[in-house]
Amino acid sequence: MSTSAKQPPIGIDLGTTYSCVATWTKKAVEIISNELGERATPSYVSFTDLGKSVGASAKSQATSNARNTIYDAKRLIGKRFSDVVLQNDIKRWPFKVIQKPDYRLAVEIMYKNETKYFFAEEISAMILRHLKELAEAFLKCPVTNAVITVPAHFTDSQRQVCLFKNRFIIGNKRCSNHSRIDSVATNKRTDRSSDQLMISQKVLDLSKEKLVLVLHLGGGTLDVSLIVIEEMIVEVIATAGNTHFGGQDFTNALVDYCVGEFKRKHKLDLTSDKNAMTRLFVYCERAKRTLSSATQTIIRIGSLFKGRDFELSITRTKFEELCVQYFYTCLDYVEQVLKDSKKTKANIDDVVLVGGSTHIPKLQELMTDFFEGKHISKMCTHGHDETAAYGAAVIAAIRSGEKMDPIQDIICLDITPRSIGIEVRGGEMVKLFPKHRCLPCRTTEVFTTYSDSNAGVVVQVFEGERMLTKDNTCIGKFELKGIPPAPRGVPQIEIKFDLDNNCILSVSAKEKRDNKMLHVTSSKYQLEAKEIVQITENTCVQNNYDSNVAENFAAKNNLERYIYQVLLELRRSADKDKNQQHFAQIEYFLRMVVHWIDENPYLEASYYFKKKEHVLDMCKSITSNLPLQLTKNASLDIDDKS
């Protein structure tokens, strides 16, 4: 038996609220059930004096052992404690979240009569280990290969955490975007019954090119993707989403309403008792699910707070009223994807809803209305959606070399969710990888130093669509050391930037003159959820502003380059000794102009044009051999190492 047969690959959807594991067996995807026979496992870990439990058994302790039962760990990954959205979550959670001295977030629990601290990735690792053990019990062999899903809009640091922090759980592990996972599941043919997450035969017809919009709404994340399907090629051409928005926000809206009703009836504030709030959340979650199939339900909780019972009849109409803003948030991201791809509703051939939260009838109704009656395919026929794990299992099998006619020839092309670039002199962002560029990809840029004899420079990397780095998000920086001493502008530093299939960035650099490799050290920053949403919403509004900024920067940079070219000519001039006093006056004047530029980096272009006219007039006597309009140098100036 081959190694791949002995150790078949698995696909894991590590969800915010529920997780699922699947494998490819006997020419079909098999969803692996947990110890209770359920196909989806709650993403919960609970700690007691006797030990820890994971999954369904852990969730059953959510009300009796609320302080030590951890969930929503995915919402902590790659976040900072100062994140406003995260702080709102912390207020709701019954467990304690703290910031460690290294600024990483951890949960504080009592475990075996001791206070313990676990990072979010450690909680996720426990869930992954549990899913791996379920797979090994089902397959009756070790598992060392897996594809694990991540939201398409996870940042570089969040992907790094998912990929590397849990590597010890499953040896060869890769992350894959929800957009790529959903596209594979959309294309997958199978002989299994219709409840195996299949959509209409129209979508599965690969005889002609199709444009498919996929909305994936899970418990804690939203991804909207536009996918081109042509024969065996699946290409994601646009994506938008929010890593901190999902079905739990709908549940929380119902929780807040119930808190208000309890206070109105009993003059008591439930929010002061986290155990009571946890119980209320559990009952509201059940009510939300019930309202997907019924038009009315009753929330009935005995002795909820200070001996007071709570009973409330809630209709589907009332629930939809409470959540109306969230429904339209989903449509906002749909419109964003259409705008980014320059497509219209009429261009879309099929619309697919993925994720357990797409069960909500109002969302299905709004999507149907938005696409003017177009058929909406729902890949959520089970109680909890399994599509992501299904697609991950297919990709895992393809990558492991499984013989899977006809899908082994599927080519999946994913994209960058946001532009990635670096900061150059003056705070301008130069985009290395534009938004929606196909992965994997590589680019090479040549940089130079800004002052004489620099031995090192710092390159800061940003995500975002704005012209200035201060309006984008810093995801890390790379420090280059060992640059041979040379005058400003002489070093030619060639830097290669690589984005892999997981959208994780790596960097290498060398000095072109002597082909010397430079030492690269890196550090990563973390992106706040609120910043992601705010940046996405503001980008379109700021397009005109950014266009003006680009013009201003071009004028400033043109003036600056001209001045340094003249200064360089002054150094080289054979007549320097004969005209020493005159040259010194011009050099002093040019240095003052450089100082003026440094003090005024964000003026309108007209100011730089006027200043250049003044410079040209002053330098007539020495610029007879220089072009009055310098062409842009291929090299880019980056700030010196401070």
C-alpha positions in Angstrom: 0.0 0.0 0.0 1.3 3.5 -0.9 2.2 6.0 1.7 -0.6 8.3 0.6 -3.0 5.4 1.0 -1.7 4.7 4.5 -1.9 8.3 5.5 -4.7 9.9 3.6 -5.0 13.7 3.7 -7.8 15.5 5.5 -9.6 18.8 5.2 -10.5 20.8 8.3 -12.7 23.8 8.6 -11.6 25.4 11.9 -14.7 27.6 12.5 -15.5 30.2 15.0 -18.5 28.4 16.4 -18.3 24.9 14.8 -15.5 22.9 13.2 -15.7 20.0 10.7 -13.3 17.4 9.4 -13.5 15.5 6.1 -11.4 13.1 4.0 -11.3 11.7 0.5 -12.1 8.0 0.4 -13.3 5.7 -2.3 -13.7 8.5 -4.9 -15.9 10.6 -2.6 -15.7 13.1 0.2 -16.5 11.6 3.6 -17.5 14.0 6.5 -16.2 12.4 9.7 -18.6 12.4 12.6 -17.5 13.0 16.2 -18.0 10.8 19.2 -21.6 11.7 19.4 -22.3 10.9 15.7 -22.5 14.6 14.9 -20.9 15.9 11.6 -20.0 19.3 13.1 -18.1 19.7 16.4 -18.5 22.8 18.6 -15.3 24.9 18.7 -15.2 24.8 22.6 -12.6 23.8 25.1 -13.6 23.4 28.8 -11.2 23.0 31.8 -12.0 21.4 35.2 -10.1 20.1 38.2 -10.1 16.7 36.6 -8.9 17.6 33.1 -10.1 19.2 29.9 -12.7 18.4 27.3 -13.1 19.5 23.7 -16.1 19.8 21.4 -19.6 18.8 22.3 -18.7 17.7 25.8 -17.0 21.1 26.4 -20.0 23.0 25.1 -22.3 21.2 27.5 -20.4 22.8 30.3 -20.8 26.3 29.0 -23.5 27.2 31.5 -22.3 25.2 34.5 -18.6 26.0 34.1 -18.8 29.3 32.2 -15.6 30.8 33.6 -13.4 28.0 32.4 -15.2 27.1 29.1 -13.5 28.8 26.1 -15.0 29.5 22.7 -14.6 32.1 20.0 -10.8 31.6 20.2 -10.6 32.3 16.5 -11.7 35.9 17.2 -8.5 36.3 19.3 -6.0 35.1 16.7 -3.7 37.9 15.5 -5.5 40.6 17.5 -4.4 43.3 19.9 -6.0 43.9 23.3 -6.7 47.5 22.3 -9.0 46.4 19.4 -12.3 48.1 20.1 -14.3 45.3 18.5 -12.4 42.7 20.6 -13.2 44.7 23.7 -16.9 44.4 22.9 -16.5 40.7 22.7 -14.6 40.5 26.0 -17.5 42.3 27.7 -19.7 39.4 26.6 -17.4 36.5 27.3 -17.7 34.8 30.7 -14.0 33.8 30.6 -11.1 36.3 31.2 -8.9 37.6 28.5 -5.6 39.2 29.5 -2.6 40.7 27.7 0.8 39.1 28.4 4.0 41.2 28.7 4.8 40.4 25.0 1.4 41.9 24.0 0.0 38.5 23.0 -3.5 37.7 24.2 -4.3 34.8 26.5 -7.3 33.4 28.4 -7.1 32.8 32.1 -8.7 29.7 33.5 -8.6 27.4 36.6 -7.2 24.0 35.5 -6.5 21.2 38.0 -6.7 23.7 40.9 -4.2 26.1 39.3 -4.5 29.3 37.4 -3.3 28.7 33.9 -3.0 30.9 30.8 -3.5 29.7 27.2 -3.0 31.6 24.0 -5.7 31.6 21.4 -3.6 29.5 19.1 -3.2 26.9 21.8 -7.0 26.7 22.2 -7.3 26.3 18.4 -4.5 23.6 18.6 -6.6 21.6 21.1 -9.5 21.7 18.8 -7.3 20.7 15.8 -5.9 17.9 17.8 -9.4 16.6 18.7 -10.4 16.7 15.0 -7.2 15.0 14.0 -7.9 12.2 16.5 -11.4 11.8 15.2 -10.0 11.4 11.7 -7.4 8.9 12.8 -10.0 6.9 14.6 -12.1 6.9 11.4 -9.3 6.1 9.0 -7.5 3.7 11.4 -4.1 5.3 10.6 -2.0 8.3 11.5 -2.8 11.6 9.8 0.1 14.0 8.8 -1.3 15.9 5.9 -4.1 18.5 6.1 -5.6 21.6 4.5 -7.1 24.0 7.0 -9.4 26.8 6.0 -8.9 30.4 6.9 -11.1 33.4 6.1 -10.1 35.1 2.8 -9.5 38.4 4.6 -7.2 37.0 7.3 -4.1 39.2 7.5 -0.6 38.0 7.0 0.0 37.7 10.8 -3.2 35.7 11.3 -2.3 33.3 8.5 1.1 32.9 10.0 -0.5 31.9 13.3 -2.8 29.4 11.7 0.0 27.9 9.6 2.9 27.6 12.0 1.7 27.7 15.6 -0.2 24.4 15.3 2.3 22.7 13.0 3.1 20.2 15.7 -0.5 19.0 15.6 -0.5 18.0 11.9 2.9 17.7 10.2 2.3 19.0 6.7 -0.4 21.6 7.0 -1.5 24.3 4.6 -4.0 27.2 4.9 -6.6 27.8 2.2 -9.0 30.7 1.7 -12.7 30.2 2.1 -13.0 31.6 -1.4 -10.8 28.8 -2.9 -12.4 26.2 -0.7 -16.0 27.2 -1.7 -15.1 27.3 -5.4 -13.8 23.7 -5.3 -16.9 22.5 -3.4 -19.0 24.3 -6.0 -17.3 22.5 -8.8 -17.2 19.0 -7.2 -19.1 16.2 -8.8 -20.1 13.2 -6.8 -22.5 10.2 -6.9 -23.6 10.9 -3.4 -27.1 12.1 -2.5 -28.2 15.7 -2.8 -27.7 16.3 0.9 -23.9 16.1 0.3 -23.7 19.9 -0.2 -24.4 19.9 -3.9 -25.9 22.8 -5.7 -28.0 22.8 -8.9 -27.0 21.0 -12.0 -26.8 24.4 -13.7 -23.8 25.4 -11.5 -22.2 21.9 -12.0 -22.5 22.2 -15.8 -18.9 22.8 -16.8 -19.6 23.0 -20.6 -19.4 26.8 -20.6 -17.9 29.6 -18.6 -19.8 30.6 -15.6 -19.5 33.6 -13.2 -20.6 32.5 -9.7 -21.0 34.7 -6.7 -20.5 32.9 -3.4 -21.6 34.4 0.0 -20.1 32.4 2.9 -21.5 33.5 6.2 -20.3 31.5 9.2 -20.6 31.9 12.9 -17.8 34.6 13.1 -16.7 35.4 9.6 -18.1 36.7 6.3 -16.5 36.1 2.8 -18.0 37.1 -0.5 -16.2 35.9 -3.6 -16.7 36.1 -7.3 -15.5 33.0 -9.1 -15.0 32.2 -12.8 -15.6 28.5 -13.6 -14.5 27.3 -17.0 -14.0 23.6 -17.6 -11.5 22.5 -14.9 -10.2 26.0 -14.1 -11.6 27.7 -11.0 -10.4 31.3 -10.6 -11.3 33.7 -7.8 -11.4 37.2 -9.4 -12.6 39.3 -6.5 -13.3 39.0 -2.8 -14.5 41.1 0.1 -15.3 40.2 3.7 -15.0 40.7 7.4 -13.1 38.4 9.8 -15.2 39.6 12.7 -18.7 39.4 11.5 -21.1 36.4 11.4 -24.0 34.5 12.9 -23.0 35.3 16.4 -23.7 39.0 15.8 -27.3 38.0 14.9 -27.5 36.0 18.2 -26.0 38.9 20.2 -28.7 41.2 18.8 -31.3 38.9 20.2 -29.4 38.7 23.5 -29.3 42.5 23.8 -33.1 42.6 23.2 -33.7 40.0 25.9 -31.5 41.9 28.3 -33.6 45.0 27.7 -36.8 43.1 28.2 -35.6 41.5 31.4 -34.6 44.9 32.8 -37.9 46.4 31.8 -39.9 43.6 33.6 -37.7 43.1 36.7 -35.6 46.3 37.0 -32.5 44.2 37.1 -29.3 44.4 34.9 -28.4 40.9 33.6 -25.1 42.0 32.3 -23.6 42.0 35.8 -23.8 38.2 35.9 -21.7 36.5 33.2 -23.1 33.1 34.0 -26.7 34.4 33.5 -25.5 36.0 30.2 -24.0 32.7 29.0 -27.2 30.9 29.7 -29.2 33.6 27.9 -26.8 33.3 24.9 -27.3 29.6 24.7 -31.1 30.0 24.6 -31.0 32.8 22.1 -28.8 30.7 19.8 -31.4 28.0 19.9 -34.2 30.5 19.3 -32.4 31.9 16.3 -32.0 28.5 14.7 -35.6 27.7 15.4 -36.8 30.9 13.7 -35.1 29.7 10.5 -37.9 27.1 10.2 -40.7 28.5 12.4 -42.3 31.9 12.5 -42.4 32.1 16.2 -40.7 30.6 19.3 -40.6 31.1 23.1 -37.4 31.7 25.1 -38.1 30.2 28.5 -35.3 30.2 31.2 -36.0 29.2 34.8 -34.3 31.3 37.6 -32.1 33.2 35.2 -31.0 36.0 37.6 -31.6 36.5 41.3 -34.4 33.9 41.3 -36.3 35.6 38.5 -37.6 33.4 35.6 -37.5 34.8 32.1 -40.0 34.1 29.3 -40.3 35.8 26.0 -42.2 35.1 22.8 -40.2 36.2 19.8 -41.4 36.2 16.2 -39.3 35.9 13.1 -40.5 39.4 12.1 -39.1 40.8 15.3 -35.9 38.9 15.0 -35.4 40.3 11.4 -36.1 43.8 12.7 -33.4 43.4 15.4 -30.9 42.2 12.7 -31.8 44.4 9.8 -28.4 46.2 9.8 -26.6 42.9 9.6 -28.5 41.8 6.6 -27.6 44.9 4.7 -24.0 44.6 5.8 -23.9 41.3 3.9 -25.3 43.1 0.8 -22.8 45.9 1.2 -20.0 43.3 0.7 -21.8 41.8 -2.3 -21.9 45.2 -3.9 -18.2 45.8 -3.1 -17.2 42.6 -4.9 -19.3 43.5 -8.0 -17.7 47.0 -8.0 -14.1 45.7 -7.6 -14.6 43.2 -10.4 -16.4 45.7 -12.6 -19.4 43.4 -13.0 -23.1 43.9 -12.7 -25.9 41.8 -11.3 -26.8 40.8 -14.8 -23.3 39.3 -15.4 -23.7 36.8 -12.6 -24.8 33.3 -13.7 -25.3 31.7 -10.3 -25.5 32.8 -6.7 -24.4 30.3 -4.0 -25.0 30.7 -0.2 -22.5 28.8 2.0 -22.3 28.7 5.8 -24.7 27.8 8.6 -25.8 31.4 9.0 -27.2 31.5 5.5 -30.1 29.4 6.8 -31.8 32.7 7.9 -34.8 33.1 5.6 -34.5 36.9 5.5 -31.0 36.8 4.1 -32.1 34.4 1.4 -35.0 36.7 0.6 -32.8 39.8 0.4 -30.3 38.0 -1.8 -33.0 36.9 -4.2 -34.4 40.4 -4.4 -31.0 41.9 -4.9 -30.3 39.6 -7.8 -33.8 40.3 -9.1 -35.3 36.9 -8.8 -32.2 34.9 -9.9 -32.1 31.4 -8.5 -30.2 31.2 -5.2 -28.4 27.9 -4.6 -28.0 26.9 -1.0 -25.1 24.6 0.1 -26.3 24.5 3.7 -28.7 21.5 3.7 -27.3 20.1 7.0 -27.8 21.6 10.5 -24.2 23.0 10.3 -22.5 23.8 7.1 -19.9 21.4 5.9 -18.9 22.9 2.6 -15.6 24.4 3.7 -14.4 21.1 5.1 -15.7 19.4 2.0 -13.7 21.6 -0.3 -10.6 21.4 2.0 -10.7 17.6 1.7 -10.8 17.8 -2.1 -7.8 20.3 -2.2 -5.9 18.1 0.3 -6.4 15.0 -1.8 -5.4 16.9 -5.0 -2.2 18.1 -3.4 -1.3 14.7 -2.0 -1.5 13.2 -5.5 -4.6 11.1 -5.1 -6.1 9.7 -8.3 -9.4 11.5 -8.4 -10.8 11.5 -11.9 -12.1 13.9 -13.1 -11.4 16.5 -10.4 -7.6 15.8 -10.1 -7.1 18.2 -13.0 -8.9 21.1 -11.3 -6.8 24.2 -11.2 -7.6 26.6 -8.4 -6.4 30.2 -8.8 -6.7 32.4 -5.6 -6.0 36.1 -5.2 -4.7 38.6 -2.7 -7.6 40.1 -0.7 -5.8 43.5 -0.2 -3.0 45.4 -1.9 0.4 44.9 -0.3 3.2 47.5 -0.6 6.1 49.2 1.0 6.8 52.7 2.3 9.2 54.9 0.5 10.6 58.4 1.3 7.9 60.8 2.4 5.4 58.2 3.5 4.2 57.1 0.1 3.0 53.5 -0.4 4.4 51.8 -3.5 2.2 48.8 -4.2 4.1 45.6 -4.8 1.1 43.3 -5.2 -2.2 45.0 -6.2 -5.4 43.8 -4.7 -6.8 40.7 -6.4 -3.5 39.6 -7.9 -3.4 35.9 -8.6 -1.4 33.7 -6.1 1.3 32.7 -5.8 3.2 35.7 -7.1 6.6 37.4 -7.0 8.0 40.8 -7.7 11.5 42.3 -7.6 12.2 46.0 -6.9 15.5 47.9 -6.8 15.9 50.4 -4.0 18.7 52.8 -3.0 19.7 54.6 0.1 18.7 58.2 1.0 21.9 59.3 2.6 25.6 58.6 2.4 27.3 55.5 3.9 24.2 53.7 5.0 25.0 50.2 6.3 21.3 49.3 6.7 17.8 50.3 5.8 14.4 49.4 7.1 11.6 48.5 4.7 8.1 48.7 6.2 5.3 46.6 4.6 1.7 47.7 4.5 -1.7 46.4 3.5 -4.4 48.7 2.1 -5.6 50.7 -0.9 -4.6 54.2 0.1 -1.8 56.4 -1.3 -0.2 57.2 2.0 1.1 54.5 4.4 -0.3 56.4 7.4 -3.8 55.6 6.0 -3.0 51.9 5.5 -2.1 49.1 8.0 1.5 48.1 8.8 1.8 44.3 8.8 5.5 44.2 9.4 9.0 45.5 8.6 12.2 44.1 7.2 15.6 45.3 8.2 18.4 44.9 5.6 21.9 44.9 7.0 25.4 44.7 5.5 25.0 47.3 2.7 28.5 48.3 1.5 29.2 52.0 2.4 28.6 54.3 -0.6 27.2 57.8 -1.4 23.5 58.4 -1.4 21.8 56.8 -4.4 24.7 54.6 -5.4 23.7 51.2 -3.7 21.5 49.1 -5.8 19.5 46.9 -3.4 17.5 44.2 -5.2 14.7 42.9 -3.0 12.5 39.9 -4.0 9.1 39.8 -2.5 7.2 36.4 -2.6 3.6 35.7 -1.8 2.9 32.0 -1.5 -0.4 30.2 -2.0 -1.3 31.0 1.7 -0.8 34.7 0.9 2.2 34.8 3.4 5.0 37.2 2.5 8.7 36.4 2.4 11.6 38.6 1.5 15.2 38.2 0.2 17.7 40.9 -0.8 21.1 41.4 -2.4 23.4 44.3 -3.4 23.5 44.2 -7.2 27.0 45.8 -7.6 28.8 42.9 -5.9 26.0 40.3 -5.9 26.2 40.2 -2.1 23.2 38.7 -0.2 22.0 41.0 2.6 20.9 39.8 6.0 17.1 40.2 6.4 15.4 40.2 9.7 11.6 40.7 10.0 9.0 41.5 12.6 5.2 41.3 12.2 2.4 43.6 13.4 -1.2 42.6 13.9 -4.3 44.1 12.3 -7.3 45.0 14.3 -10.7 43.9 13.1 -12.1 47.4 13.4 -9.3 48.7 11.2 -10.0 46.2 8.5 -13.7 47.2 8.3 -12.9 50.9 8.5 -10.2 50.8 5.8 -12.4 48.9 3.5 -15.4 51.2 3.9 -13.2 54.4 3.5 -11.2 53.3 0.4 -13.8 54.2 -2.2 -14.6 57.5 -0.5 -11.0 58.5 -0.6 -10.2 57.7 -4.3 -10.3 61.3 -5.5 -8.2 62.4 -2.6 -5.6 59.7 -3.3 -5.4 60.8 -7.0 -4.4 64.3 -5.8 -1.9 62.9 -3.4 -0.3 60.9 -6.2 0.1 64.1 -8.3 1.6 66.0 -5.3 4.1 63.2 -4.6 5.1 63.0 -8.2 5.9 66.8 -8.2 7.7 66.6 -4.9 9.8 63.6 -6.0 10.6 65.1 -9.3 12.0 68.3 -7.6 13.9 66.3 -5.1 15.5 64.0 -7.7 16.6 67.0 -9.8 18.2 68.7 -6.8 20.3 65.6 -5.9 21.3 65.2 -9.5 22.6 68.7 -9.5 24.4 68.2 -6.2 26.0 65.1 -7.7 27.1 67.1 -10.7 28.6 69.7 -8.4 30.8 67.0 -6.8 32.0 65.7 -10.2 32.5 69.1 -11.8 36.0 69.7 -13.1 35.5 73.5 -12.6 34.7 73.1 -8.9 38.1 74.6 -7.8 37.8 77.6 -10.2 34.2 78.5 -9.0 34.4 77.3 -5.4 32.5 80.3 -3.9 29.8 80.2 -6.6 29.4 76.4 -6.3 29.2 76.7 -2.5 26.4 79.3 -2.7 24.4 77.0 -5.0 25.0 74.0 -2.8 23.8 75.9 0.2 20.8 77.1 -1.7 19.9 73.5 -2.8 20.4 72.2 0.8 18.0 74.8 2.0 15.4 73.6 -0.6 15.9 70.0 0.5 15.2 71.2 4.1 12.1 73.0 2.9 10.9 69.8 1.2 11.4 67.9 4.4 9.4 70.5 6.3 6.6 70.5 3.7 6.1 67.0 2.4 2.4 67.2 1.8 1.9 70.4 -0.2 -0.1 70.7 -3.4 1.9 70.0 -6.6 1.8 73.7 -7.7 4.1 74.7 -4.8 6.7 72.1 -5.9 6.4 73.3 -9.5 7.1 76.9 -8.5 10.0 75.9 -6.3 11.5 73.9 -9.2 11.3 77.0 -11.4 13.3 78.9 -8.8 15.9 76.1 -8.6 16.3 76.0 -12.4 16.8 79.7 -12.5 19.5 79.5 -9.8 21.3 76.6 -11.4 21.5 77.8 -15.0 25.2 78.3 -14.9 26.0 74.6 -14.0 23.2 72.7 -15.6 24.0 73.1 -19.3 24.8 69.4 -19.5 21.9 68.3 -17.4 18.3 67.6 -18.7 15.9 70.1 -17.3 13.2 67.4 -16.9 14.7 64.3 -15.4 13.2 61.0 -16.0 12.2 59.0 -13.0 15.0 56.8 -11.8 14.2 53.0 -11.7 15.3 52.9 -8.1 13.1 53.9 -5.2 14.4 55.7 -2.1 13.6 54.0 1.2 14.1 55.6 4.6 17.4 54.9 6.3 17.9 52.7 9.3 17.4 54.9 12.3 
